[in-house]
Amino acid sequence: MPPRAWAGKGPARPEEAGLLADFYHLAVNGDDVPAIIERHADRIAHVQIADAPGRGAPGSGGLPLRRWIDARYATGYDGHVVRHGATATGAARSARSERREPNAGPGQGRRAV
């Protein structure tokens, strides 16, 4: 399992640091999101999503967010998936979080938290 958060004193060692996987920014920057999920599965400690274009709600754009979320859960991830989006004024806001129930299959066992 990836580290949850570093809570010690002094500088963190690299093996103690988890990664934030921001699927929206990875995608709009041209990164290969499935490859990143696979390559860094043991280090991803938090997942953040929004749809593109416009950093909108899931389903408002063209990103395959559900496929990427399911791929991340398939690697053993049991953390939160947090949706971020833009308000009418363009300010970022956290809108919702999801967590998969243990042993749930793709697209199953999710609950809002």
Sequence and secondary structure as in RCSB ss.txt:
>XXXX:A:sequence
MPPRAWAGKGPARPEEAGLLADFYHLAVNGDDVPAIIERHADRIAHVQIADAPGRGAPGSGGLPLRRWIDARYAT
GYDGHVVRHGATATGAARSARSERREPNAGPGQGRRAV
>XXXX:A:secstr
       SSS   GGG  EEEEHHHHHHTT  HHHHHHHTTTTEEEEEE BTTTTB TTSSS  HHHHHHHHHHT
T  SEEEEEEE TT  EEEEEEEEE TT  TT SEEE 
